[in-house]
Amino acid sequence: MRSTFTRIAAIAAAFASTSALAGEVVVQVEGPDGKPVPGARISVPELLRNEAAGKDGSAVLADLPNGEVAVTVTAQGFRPALQTITVHGHAGNRLAMRLELSDALQRAAQAHGEPAVEHLSQKQAYLKAIRPIAGKKPNILLVLFDDLGFGDLSSYGNRLIKTPNIDAVAQRGIKLDQFYSASPVCTPSRAALLSGRYPERAHAANHVFFPSSHPMATIRRSLGWANALPQDEILLPEVLSRAGYVTGAFGKWHLGDQPGHRPTDFGFRDYFGILYSNDMKPETLWRGNVVDTPAEKTDQGTLSERITDEAVAFLRKSANKPFFAYVPYTAPHLPHFPNPKHAGVSEGGTYGDVIEDLDTNVGRLFQTLKDLKLDDNTIVIVTSDNGGDWGGSAGNLRGRKGETFEGGQRIPAFVIWPGVTKPGSVSQEMGMNFDIFPTILDTLGIPLPADRTIDGTDLRPLLAGGATKHDYLYYTTTWSGHFAGVRDRHYKYRDIVPNDGPTGGNAEPYNAKPSLYSLDLDNEAHDVSAKHPEEAARLIAQLGAFRKENDANPRGWVTTLAPSGSR
C-alpha cells in the first residue's frame, strides 16, 4: 500500500508543477503492414493514462510532464509494444509505434492452415467427362467493374458522369434493374460469379482474401477462415476450357495469390493483372505465373488502359476460336487514380474521371468485337462486383458497399445476347451474379456438376423478357458471412446478425432492428412488418430454413441437384 501511495504522490507532485507540463503527444499505431490499428489501447502506466486509437490509428496524450515518458500499446492479436519518448515543449511531440502479430495468433494460423479440400476427385471426374463441343459456339465477354454503384452510370440516372459506351450495351441488349451480387464485397462476389454458388459454400464469405504476406492473411487463418479459393471449387473457365474455349482473364483476380489458387490454376489459359485488390501491397502485375511489372513500376492511373490493351490483344489472337474473355477491372475501387488522358474532364470529379476512363476502355473492347465481325456471335455481360463505396453513388437505393441494404448488393447489369435479348429492353425480374455460371452451361448443353448445390439458375427466360426462375434470393454479411436477409418478388426481410471482424465490423444504423420492406413501393425507408405480419413471418421462416440447411451442409455437397428454381 505504501508504494502505491508513494507512486500516486509522485504523479500528483509532477502535475502540481505547471512548468513540468509539456502539452501533448500524438501516438500513431500501425500494424505490420503499415496500416492503422483502430481501437488499440495506448497507455502511460506511470501516469495511469489510457486512450483508445481512433479509426486512423492515432490518439492524443495531453498534459504530459517534461522528460522521458514510457508509452505502452496493446491490441488484440498483436504483441504489446513499449516505447519511450522524451517530451518537451507544448506541441509537436509525435510517436509512431508499429505492432507485430502475437505468437499465439501465428501458432493458431499454422494450426488451421487453409480449409480442407473435400471434393477434388469429384471435380476432376466432372471436368474429365466434358468434351469439346462441336459446331458454332458463342463467344463470351464478361466485363466486371470493381465497386461500381447502382447510380454511377448515366444509363442509371447519373447526371454528372457520362458513360455512352457502357450505356450502348443497354441500347443493344437488356438492362437488368433487379440484379444482385452475392455479397456486398469483392472476394465473395467473385467466387459466386465464377462458381454459380453462394460464397458461403466456397469458404469465401468472410470479407476478402489478402496477399499471403499480409498480416491479415495470418489473422484470417488463425480464425479458421480461408485466404484462397478451395481447389475443389469448379469455376466457369475450367468448364469452358474443357468444352473447347480459349480462356483469358485480364484484371483483378482476388481469389488467392499462392500457386494452386491463381487464375491459371482455375482454367484461364492467359492471365494479366493483379492477384488481389489495387489498395493492397505490393501492387505487382502478373502475366500468367510470372511477374510482369514490379510494384514500384505499376501506374494505377493507366492500369485500366493496360488491362484493356491485354484484353484487346487476346480478342484479336482468339478471333478464329470460341473464347471466354473475363475482364475484371480494378476500378473504380479506391484509391482513385485518373488516367492523365481523362483527368479533370468529368463533371463528377476525380471519381467521374475514373469511370469515364473505364467507359472509354469498354468502348475499345466493343469496337474490337465489331472490327473483327464478332459482335453478332458474342454474349456480352457487363456488371459490378458489389455496390458502390463512399466515393460512388447508390442512386435511389439505401446503403452501399459492405451492407446488406439494396445499395450494397443491387448492381448495374447489362447483357447483349444475339437471338435472346431484345435491344433497348429493361427487366425488373430478380437475378444474381451466380446465375451466369448455369446460364452459360445450359446454353452449351453442358450438364451442371451433380456433386454440389448450384444456387444459380438459367437467366435466358429473364433475358428474353420473361420471368425469373428464382423464388428467393439471400443477402450475405461482409465479415461474419451470415445469411442476413431474404427477398422474394415483392418483399425483403432484413435481419440484424453479428457482423464483427478481427479489425472491427460494419456498423448498423442507429436503432436498427429486423425489418420488412416492400421493394415494389419503397427502397427500404419504411419497415412494413406491422402492416404485413404474414409476409414477415413467411420470409423469416424461409430465411431460417435456408440457414438451417446451410449450417448442416456448409459446402453444399449433394448427390443430386435440387430442382431448378427451388431457391
C-alpha positions as CSV (number, residue, x, y, z in Angstrom):
1,M,0.0,0.0,0.0
2,R,2.8,2.4,0.9
3,S,4.4,2.0,-2.5
4,T,1.1,2.7,-4.2
5,F,0.6,5.9,-2.1
6,T,4.2,6.9,-2.9
7,R,3.5,6.4,-6.7
8,I,0.3,8.4,-6.6
9,A,2.0,11.2,-4.6
10,A,4.8,11.4,-7.2
11,I,2.3,11.7,-10.0
12,A,0.4,14.4,-8.1
13,A,3.6,16.3,-7.5
14,A,4.6,16.2,-11.1
15,F,1.2,17.6,-12.2
16,A,1.2,20.2,-9.4
17,S,4.1,21.9,-11.1
18,T,2.8,23.7,-14.2
19,S,6.3,24.1,-15.5
20,A,6.5,20.3,-15.8
21,L,3.6,20.1,-18.1
22,A,4.6,19.9,-21.8
23,G,1.4,19.6,-23.7
24,E,0.6,16.6,-25.9
25,V,2.0,13.7,-27.7
26,V,0.2,12.3,-30.8
27,V,0.7,8.5,-30.9
28,Q,0.2,6.7,-34.3
29,V,-0.3,2.9,-34.1
30,E,0.3,0.8,-37.2
31,G,0.2,-2.9,-37.9
32,P,3.0,-4.9,-39.6
33,D,1.5,-3.8,-43.0
34,G,1.8,-0.1,-42.1
35,K,-2.0,0.4,-41.8
36,P,-3.7,1.9,-38.8
37,V,-4.8,-0.3,-35.9
38,P,-8.1,1.3,-34.7
39,G,-9.1,0.6,-31.1
40,A,-5.5,-0.1,-29.9
41,R,-5.1,0.8,-26.2
42,I,-2.4,3.5,-25.7
43,S,-1.3,4.0,-22.1
44,V,1.2,5.6,-19.9
45,P,1.2,3.2,-16.9
46,E,3.2,5.5,-14.6
47,L,0.6,8.3,-15.0
48,L,-2.4,6.0,-15.1
49,R,-3.3,7.3,-18.5
50,N,-5.2,5.3,-21.1
51,E,-6.6,6.2,-24.5
52,A,-8.1,4.3,-27.5
53,A,-6.8,4.8,-31.0
54,G,-9.4,6.2,-33.4
55,K,-10.2,5.0,-36.9
56,D,-6.9,6.4,-38.2
57,G,-4.9,4.5,-35.5
58,S,-4.0,7.6,-33.6
59,A,-4.7,9.1,-30.1
60,V,-3.6,12.2,-28.3
61,L,-2.0,12.0,-24.8
62,A,-2.3,15.6,-23.4
63,D,-0.8,17.3,-20.4
64,L,2.3,15.1,-20.1
65,P,5.2,16.0,-17.9
66,N,8.6,17.0,-19.3
67,G,11.1,14.3,-19.7
68,E,11.0,10.7,-20.6
69,V,7.6,9.0,-20.8
70,A,7.1,5.3,-21.4
71,V,4.2,4.6,-23.7
72,T,2.6,1.1,-24.0
73,V,0.3,-0.1,-26.8
74,T,-1.8,-3.2,-26.7
75,A,-4.3,-4.6,-29.3
76,Q,-6.0,-8.0,-29.7
77,G,-3.9,-10.3,-31.9
78,F,-0.7,-8.2,-31.6
79,R,2.3,-8.3,-29.3
80,P,2.4,-5.5,-26.7
81,A,4.7,-2.7,-27.7
82,L,6.7,-0.4,-25.3
83,Q,8.5,2.8,-26.4
84,T,9.9,5.8,-24.6
85,I,9.7,9.4,-25.8
86,T,11.3,12.5,-24.4
87,V,8.5,15.0,-24.0
88,H,9.4,18.7,-24.4
89,G,7.7,21.9,-25.5
90,H,3.9,22.2,-25.7
91,A,3.3,20.6,-29.1
92,G,4.9,18.7,-31.9
93,N,5.6,15.5,-30.0
94,R,4.8,12.6,-32.2
95,L,5.4,8.9,-31.6
96,A,4.9,6.2,-34.3
97,M,4.5,2.6,-33.0
98,R,4.4,-0.5,-35.1
99,L,2.8,-3.7,-33.8
100,E,3.7,-7.3,-34.7
101,L,1.3,-10.2,-34.7
102,S,1.2,-12.2,-31.5
103,D,2.9,-15.5,-31.2
104,A,-0.3,-17.2,-30.2
105,L,-2.1,-15.9,-33.3
106,Q,0.7,-17.1,-35.6
107,R,0.6,-20.5,-33.9
108,A,-3.2,-20.6,-34.4
109,A,-2.8,-19.7,-38.1
110,Q,-0.3,-22.5,-38.6
111,A,-2.6,-25.0,-36.8
112,H,-5.6,-24.1,-39.0
113,G,-4.0,-23.5,-42.4
114,E,-6.4,-23.4,-45.3
115,P,-9.7,-25.3,-45.1
116,A,-9.6,-29.0,-46.2
117,V,-10.1,-29.8,-49.9
118,E,-13.1,-32.2,-49.8
119,H,-14.4,-32.8,-53.4
120,L,-11.3,-32.7,-55.6
121,S,-11.7,-36.2,-57.1
122,Q,-15.4,-35.4,-57.9
123,K,-14.3,-32.2,-59.6
124,Q,-11.6,-33.9,-61.6
125,A,-14.1,-36.6,-62.7
126,Y,-16.7,-34.0,-63.7
127,L,-14.2,-32.0,-65.8
128,K,-12.7,-35.1,-67.4
129,A,-16.1,-36.0,-68.7
130,I,-16.6,-32.7,-70.6
131,R,-15.8,-33.0,-74.3
132,P,-15.2,-30.2,-76.8
133,I,-18.5,-29.0,-78.2
134,A,-19.0,-29.4,-81.9
135,G,-20.4,-26.7,-84.2
136,K,-20.5,-23.0,-83.8
137,K,-20.3,-21.7,-80.2
138,P,-21.0,-18.2,-78.9
139,N,-18.1,-16.1,-77.7
140,I,-18.4,-14.7,-74.2
141,L,-17.1,-11.3,-73.0
142,L,-17.7,-10.7,-69.2
143,V,-16.7,-7.2,-68.0
144,L,-16.7,-6.7,-64.3
145,F,-16.2,-3.4,-62.6
146,D,-14.9,-3.0,-59.0
147,D,-17.3,-1.1,-56.6
148,L,-19.3,0.5,-59.4
149,G,-22.5,1.7,-57.7
150,F,-26.1,1.4,-58.9
151,G,-26.2,5.1,-59.6
152,D,-22.8,5.6,-61.2
153,L,-23.7,5.3,-64.8
154,S,-25.7,7.8,-66.9
155,S,-28.0,4.9,-68.0
156,Y,-28.9,4.5,-64.3
157,G,-29.6,8.2,-63.8
158,N,-26.2,9.8,-63.1
159,R,-26.2,13.4,-64.4
160,L,-22.6,14.2,-63.9
161,I,-20.8,11.1,-65.2
162,K,-21.0,10.3,-68.9
163,T,-20.8,6.7,-69.9
164,P,-22.0,6.4,-73.6
165,N,-20.1,3.2,-74.4
166,I,-21.4,1.3,-71.4
167,D,-24.9,2.7,-72.0
168,A,-24.7,1.4,-75.6
169,V,-24.8,-2.1,-74.2
170,A,-28.3,-1.3,-72.7
171,Q,-29.4,0.1,-76.1
172,R,-28.2,-3.1,-77.9
173,G,-29.4,-5.5,-75.3
174,I,-31.2,-5.7,-71.9
175,K,-30.8,-3.6,-68.8
176,L,-31.3,-5.5,-65.5
177,D,-32.7,-3.3,-62.8
178,Q,-33.1,-6.1,-60.1
179,F,-29.7,-7.8,-60.5
180,Y,-27.6,-8.6,-57.4
181,S,-24.1,-9.5,-56.4
182,A,-23.9,-12.5,-54.0
183,S,-22.1,-10.4,-51.4
184,P,-21.5,-6.7,-50.7
185,V,-17.7,-7.1,-51.0
186,C,-15.2,-8.2,-53.6
187,T,-13.9,-11.8,-52.9
188,P,-17.2,-13.4,-52.0
189,S,-19.0,-11.9,-55.0
190,R,-16.3,-13.0,-57.4
191,A,-16.3,-16.6,-56.0
192,A,-20.1,-16.7,-56.6
193,L,-19.9,-15.2,-60.0
194,L,-17.5,-17.9,-61.3
195,S,-18.8,-20.9,-59.4
196,G,-22.6,-20.4,-59.5
197,R,-22.8,-20.8,-55.7
198,Y,-23.3,-18.6,-52.7
199,P,-19.9,-17.7,-51.3
200,E,-20.5,-19.5,-48.0
201,R,-20.2,-22.7,-49.9
202,A,-16.7,-21.9,-51.1
203,H,-15.3,-20.7,-47.7
204,A,-15.3,-17.2,-49.3
205,A,-17.9,-15.4,-47.4
206,N,-15.8,-13.8,-44.6
207,H,-14.7,-10.4,-46.0
208,V,-11.9,-10.6,-48.6
209,F,-8.7,-12.5,-49.3
210,F,-5.4,-10.7,-48.6
211,P,-1.9,-11.1,-50.1
212,S,-0.3,-14.1,-48.4
213,S,2.5,-11.8,-47.0
214,H,-0.1,-9.5,-45.4
215,P,-0.8,-9.8,-41.6
216,M,-4.5,-10.1,-42.3
217,A,-3.8,-13.4,-44.1
218,T,-2.3,-14.8,-40.9
219,I,-5.2,-13.3,-38.9
220,R,-7.7,-15.0,-41.3
221,R,-6.1,-18.4,-41.0
222,S,-6.0,-18.0,-37.2
223,L,-9.8,-17.7,-37.2
224,G,-10.1,-20.8,-39.5
225,W,-11.1,-18.6,-42.5
226,A,-9.8,-19.4,-45.9
227,N,-7.5,-16.9,-47.7
228,A,-7.7,-18.6,-51.1
229,L,-10.5,-20.3,-53.0
230,P,-10.6,-24.1,-52.3
231,Q,-9.2,-26.1,-55.1
232,D,-12.3,-28.3,-55.2
233,E,-14.5,-25.4,-56.4
234,I,-15.4,-25.7,-60.1
235,L,-15.1,-22.4,-61.9
236,L,-16.6,-21.3,-65.3
237,P,-13.3,-21.1,-67.1
238,E,-12.4,-24.6,-66.2
239,V,-15.6,-25.9,-67.7
240,L,-15.3,-23.8,-70.8
241,S,-11.7,-24.7,-71.4
242,R,-12.7,-28.4,-71.4
243,A,-15.5,-27.6,-73.8
244,G,-13.1,-26.1,-76.4
245,Y,-13.0,-22.5,-75.4
246,V,-9.9,-20.3,-75.3
247,T,-9.9,-18.6,-71.9
248,G,-8.3,-15.4,-70.7
249,A,-8.6,-13.1,-67.6
250,F,-7.4,-9.5,-67.5
251,G,-7.5,-7.5,-64.3
252,K,-8.3,-8.2,-60.7
253,W,-8.4,-11.8,-59.5
254,H,-8.8,-11.6,-55.7
255,L,-9.4,-15.4,-55.2
256,G,-5.9,-16.3,-53.9
257,D,-2.3,-15.4,-54.7
258,Q,-0.5,-18.6,-54.0
259,P,0.4,-21.3,-56.5
260,G,-2.5,-23.6,-56.9
261,H,-5.0,-20.8,-56.4
262,R,-4.2,-18.4,-59.2
263,P,-6.2,-17.8,-62.4
264,T,-4.1,-20.3,-64.5
265,D,-4.9,-22.9,-61.8
266,F,-8.6,-22.4,-62.3
267,G,-8.9,-22.7,-66.1
268,F,-7.6,-19.5,-67.5
269,R,-5.0,-20.1,-70.2
270,D,-4.0,-16.4,-70.3
271,Y,-3.8,-14.0,-67.4
272,F,-2.6,-10.5,-66.9
273,G,-3.4,-8.4,-63.9
274,I,-3.2,-8.0,-60.1
275,L,-3.9,-11.0,-57.9
276,Y,-5.7,-9.1,-55.2
277,S,-7.1,-5.6,-54.8
278,N,-5.5,-2.4,-56.0
279,D,-5.4,-1.0,-52.5
280,M,-3.3,-3.9,-51.2
281,K,0.5,-4.1,-51.3
282,P,2.5,-4.9,-53.3
283,E,0.8,-3.7,-56.5
284,T,2.6,-6.3,-58.6
285,L,1.2,-7.1,-62.1
286,W,1.4,-10.7,-63.2
287,R,1.5,-12.3,-66.6
288,G,0.5,-15.9,-66.1
289,N,2.6,-17.1,-63.1
290,V,5.4,-14.7,-63.8
291,V,5.8,-11.1,-62.6
292,D,5.3,-8.7,-65.5
293,T,5.6,-5.4,-63.7
294,P,7.1,-4.9,-60.2
295,A,5.0,-2.9,-57.8
296,E,7.2,0.2,-57.9
297,K,6.6,0.5,-61.7
298,T,2.9,-0.1,-61.6
299,D,1.0,3.0,-62.7
300,Q,-2.6,2.8,-61.4
301,G,-3.6,5.8,-63.5
302,T,-3.1,3.9,-66.7
303,L,-4.0,0.4,-65.3
304,S,-7.5,0.2,-66.9
305,E,-5.9,1.1,-70.2
306,R,-3.2,-1.6,-69.8
307,I,-5.9,-4.2,-68.9
308,T,-7.8,-3.2,-72.0
309,D,-4.7,-3.5,-74.1
310,E,-4.2,-7.0,-73.0
311,A,-7.9,-8.0,-73.4
312,V,-8.0,-6.5,-76.9
313,A,-4.8,-8.4,-77.9
314,F,-6.5,-11.6,-76.6
315,L,-9.6,-11.0,-78.6
316,R,-7.6,-10.4,-81.8
317,K,-5.5,-13.5,-81.1
318,S,-8.6,-15.6,-80.5
319,A,-10.8,-14.3,-83.2
320,N,-11.0,-17.7,-85.1
321,K,-11.8,-19.7,-81.9
322,P,-14.6,-19.6,-79.4
323,F,-13.3,-17.6,-76.5
324,F,-14.2,-16.6,-72.9
325,A,-12.7,-13.2,-72.1
326,Y,-13.1,-12.2,-68.4
327,V,-12.2,-8.5,-67.9
328,P,-12.4,-7.6,-64.2
329,Y,-11.2,-4.0,-64.0
330,T,-9.6,-2.8,-60.7
331,A,-11.6,0.5,-60.9
332,P,-13.4,2.4,-59.6
333,H,-12.2,0.8,-56.3
334,L,-10.2,3.1,-54.0
335,P,-7.6,4.6,-54.3
336,H,-8.7,6.7,-57.3
337,F,-6.0,7.4,-59.9
338,P,-7.4,9.1,-63.1
339,N,-5.8,8.4,-66.4
340,P,-3.9,11.6,-67.4
341,K,-5.9,11.4,-70.7
342,H,-9.1,11.9,-68.7
343,A,-8.0,13.8,-65.6
344,G,-10.2,16.9,-64.9
345,V,-12.7,16.0,-67.7
346,S,-15.7,14.7,-65.8
347,E,-18.2,16.9,-64.0
348,G,-18.2,14.1,-61.4
349,G,-14.7,15.0,-60.2
350,T,-11.9,12.5,-59.8
351,Y,-14.3,9.6,-59.3
352,G,-16.1,10.6,-62.5
353,D,-12.8,10.8,-64.4
354,V,-12.0,7.2,-63.4
355,I,-15.4,5.9,-64.6
356,E,-15.3,7.9,-67.8
357,D,-11.9,6.4,-68.5
358,L,-13.4,3.0,-67.9
359,D,-16.2,3.8,-70.3
360,T,-13.6,4.7,-73.0
361,N,-11.8,1.4,-72.5
362,V,-15.0,-0.6,-72.6
363,G,-15.7,1.1,-75.8
364,R,-12.4,-0.2,-77.1
365,L,-13.5,-3.7,-76.3
366,F,-16.8,-3.3,-78.2
367,Q,-15.1,-1.7,-81.1
368,T,-12.7,-4.6,-81.3
369,L,-15.6,-7.1,-81.5
370,K,-17.1,-5.0,-84.2
371,D,-13.9,-4.7,-86.2
372,L,-13.4,-8.5,-86.0
373,K,-17.0,-9.0,-87.0
374,L,-17.6,-11.0,-83.8
375,D,-20.3,-8.8,-82.3
376,D,-23.2,-10.9,-83.7
377,N,-21.8,-14.1,-82.1
378,T,-20.6,-12.8,-78.8
379,I,-22.5,-12.8,-75.5
380,V,-21.6,-9.5,-73.7
381,I,-22.2,-9.2,-69.9
382,V,-21.3,-6.0,-68.1
383,T,-21.8,-5.7,-64.3
384,S,-20.2,-4.8,-61.0
385,D,-18.8,-7.0,-58.1
386,N,-20.9,-5.1,-55.5
387,G,-22.4,-1.8,-54.6
388,G,-20.6,1.5,-54.7
389,D,-18.2,2.6,-52.0
390,W,-18.4,6.0,-50.3
391,G,-17.0,7.7,-53.4
392,G,-19.7,6.4,-55.6
393,S,-23.5,6.6,-55.9
394,A,-26.1,4.1,-54.9
395,G,-28.7,6.1,-56.9
396,N,-32.1,5.9,-55.1
397,L,-31.1,2.8,-53.1
398,R,-30.3,2.7,-49.4
399,G,-26.9,1.7,-48.2
400,R,-23.7,0.9,-50.1
401,K,-20.7,-1.5,-50.3
402,G,-20.3,-3.7,-47.2
403,E,-24.0,-3.5,-46.3
404,T,-27.0,-5.8,-46.9
405,F,-29.2,-2.9,-47.8
406,E,-30.0,-2.8,-51.5
407,G,-27.2,-0.3,-52.3
408,G,-24.7,-2.8,-51.1
409,Q,-25.7,-5.7,-53.4
410,R,-28.0,-4.4,-56.2
411,I,-25.7,-3.6,-59.1
412,P,-25.8,-2.3,-62.6
413,A,-26.0,-5.1,-65.2
414,F,-26.4,-5.3,-69.0
415,V,-26.5,-8.2,-71.3
416,I,-26.3,-8.4,-75.1
417,W,-27.2,-11.9,-76.3
418,P,-27.8,-12.2,-80.0
419,G,-31.0,-14.1,-80.6
420,V,-32.1,-13.8,-77.0
421,T,-32.1,-10.2,-75.7
422,K,-34.3,-7.5,-77.3
423,P,-32.5,-4.2,-78.0
424,G,-33.4,-1.5,-75.5
425,S,-35.3,-3.8,-73.2
426,V,-35.4,-3.5,-69.4
427,S,-36.1,-6.2,-66.9
428,Q,-37.5,-5.8,-63.4
429,E,-37.1,-9.5,-62.6
430,M,-34.5,-10.5,-60.0
431,G,-31.3,-12.3,-60.7
432,M,-27.9,-12.7,-59.1
433,N,-24.4,-12.9,-60.5
434,F,-24.1,-16.6,-59.7
435,D,-26.7,-17.2,-62.4
436,I,-24.1,-16.6,-65.1
437,F,-22.4,-20.0,-64.5
438,P,-25.5,-22.2,-65.0
439,T,-26.8,-20.0,-67.8
440,I,-23.7,-20.5,-69.9
441,L,-23.5,-24.2,-69.2
442,D,-27.2,-24.7,-70.0
443,T,-26.8,-22.8,-73.3
444,L,-23.9,-25.0,-74.3
445,G,-25.7,-28.2,-73.2
446,I,-23.1,-28.9,-70.6
447,P,-24.5,-30.7,-67.5
448,L,-24.1,-28.9,-64.2
449,P,-21.9,-30.6,-61.5
450,A,-24.0,-33.2,-59.7
451,D,-22.0,-33.4,-56.5
452,R,-22.7,-29.9,-55.3
453,T,-25.5,-27.4,-55.0
454,I,-25.6,-24.8,-57.8
455,D,-27.6,-21.9,-56.5
456,G,-27.8,-20.0,-59.8
457,T,-30.5,-20.6,-62.4
458,D,-30.7,-20.2,-66.2
459,L,-31.2,-16.5,-66.9
460,R,-32.3,-16.9,-70.5
461,P,-36.1,-16.7,-69.9
462,L,-35.5,-13.5,-68.0
463,L,-33.2,-12.1,-70.7
464,A,-35.8,-12.8,-73.3
465,G,-38.3,-10.7,-71.4
466,G,-39.9,-13.4,-69.2
467,A,-39.9,-14.2,-65.5
468,T,-37.1,-15.1,-63.2
469,K,-36.7,-18.7,-62.0
470,H,-35.8,-17.6,-58.5
471,D,-38.4,-17.7,-55.8
472,Y,-35.9,-16.2,-53.2
473,L,-32.5,-14.6,-53.1
474,Y,-30.4,-14.3,-49.9
475,Y,-28.2,-11.5,-48.7
476,T,-24.8,-12.1,-47.0
477,T,-23.0,-10.1,-44.4
478,T,-19.5,-8.7,-45.0
479,W,-17.4,-10.1,-42.1
480,S,-19.3,-12.9,-40.4
481,G,-20.5,-14.5,-43.6
482,H,-24.0,-15.0,-42.3
483,F,-27.2,-15.0,-44.4
484,A,-28.7,-11.8,-43.1
485,G,-31.7,-11.3,-45.4
486,V,-34.0,-12.7,-48.0
487,R,-36.2,-11.3,-50.7
488,D,-38.9,-12.7,-53.0
489,R,-40.5,-10.9,-55.9
490,H,-42.1,-8.2,-53.8
491,Y,-40.8,-8.1,-50.2
492,K,-37.5,-8.2,-48.4
493,Y,-36.8,-9.2,-44.9
494,R,-33.5,-7.9,-43.4
495,D,-32.3,-9.4,-40.1
496,I,-29.8,-8.0,-37.7
497,V,-27.0,-10.5,-37.2
498,P,-23.4,-10.4,-35.7
499,N,-21.0,-9.0,-38.3
500,D,-17.8,-8.3,-36.5
501,G,-14.4,-9.0,-37.9
502,P,-10.9,-9.1,-36.5
503,T,-10.4,-5.3,-37.0
504,G,-14.0,-4.3,-36.3
505,G,-17.2,-4.7,-38.3
506,N,-19.9,-2.9,-40.2
507,A,-22.0,-0.6,-38.0
508,E,-25.7,-0.8,-38.2
509,P,-27.9,2.3,-38.4
510,Y,-29.0,3.8,-35.1
511,N,-31.8,1.7,-33.6
512,A,-31.6,-0.9,-36.4
513,K,-34.0,-3.8,-36.0
514,P,-35.2,-6.7,-38.1
515,S,-37.4,-5.1,-40.8
516,L,-39.7,-6.0,-43.7
517,Y,-39.6,-3.8,-46.8
518,S,-41.9,-3.5,-49.8
519,L,-39.4,-3.4,-52.7
520,D,-42.3,-2.6,-55.1
521,L,-43.2,0.6,-53.3
522,D,-40.2,1.7,-51.3
523,N,-36.4,1.5,-51.2
524,E,-36.0,0.4,-47.6
525,A,-37.1,3.6,-46.0
526,H,-40.1,2.1,-44.1
527,D,-40.5,-1.1,-42.1
528,V,-43.9,-2.5,-43.1
529,S,-43.7,-5.6,-40.9
530,A,-46.6,-4.3,-38.7
531,K,-48.8,-3.8,-41.7
532,H,-47.9,-7.1,-43.3
533,P,-47.1,-9.5,-40.5
534,E,-47.9,-12.6,-42.6
535,E,-45.3,-11.6,-45.2
536,A,-42.7,-11.0,-42.5
537,A,-43.5,-14.4,-40.9
538,R,-43.2,-16.2,-44.2
539,L,-39.8,-14.7,-45.1
540,I,-38.5,-15.2,-41.5
541,A,-39.4,-18.9,-41.8
542,Q,-37.8,-19.1,-45.3
543,L,-34.6,-17.5,-44.1
544,G,-34.5,-19.7,-41.0
545,A,-34.9,-22.9,-43.1
546,F,-32.2,-21.8,-45.5
547,R,-29.8,-21.1,-42.7
548,K,-30.5,-24.4,-41.1
549,E,-29.8,-26.2,-44.4
550,N,-26.6,-24.3,-44.9
551,D,-25.4,-24.9,-41.3
552,A,-26.0,-28.7,-41.7
553,N,-24.1,-28.7,-45.1
554,P,-21.9,-25.6,-45.4
555,R,-20.2,-26.6,-48.6
556,G,-23.4,-27.7,-50.3
557,W,-22.3,-31.2,-51.2
558,V,-25.1,-33.3,-52.7
559,T,-25.5,-36.5,-54.7
560,T,-28.3,-35.0,-56.9
561,L,-29.1,-31.4,-57.6
562,A,-32.1,-29.7,-56.1
563,P,-34.8,-28.9,-58.7
564,S,-34.0,-25.8,-60.7
565,G,-35.6,-22.7,-59.3
566,S,-36.1,-24.2,-55.8
567,R,-34.2,-21.2,-54.4
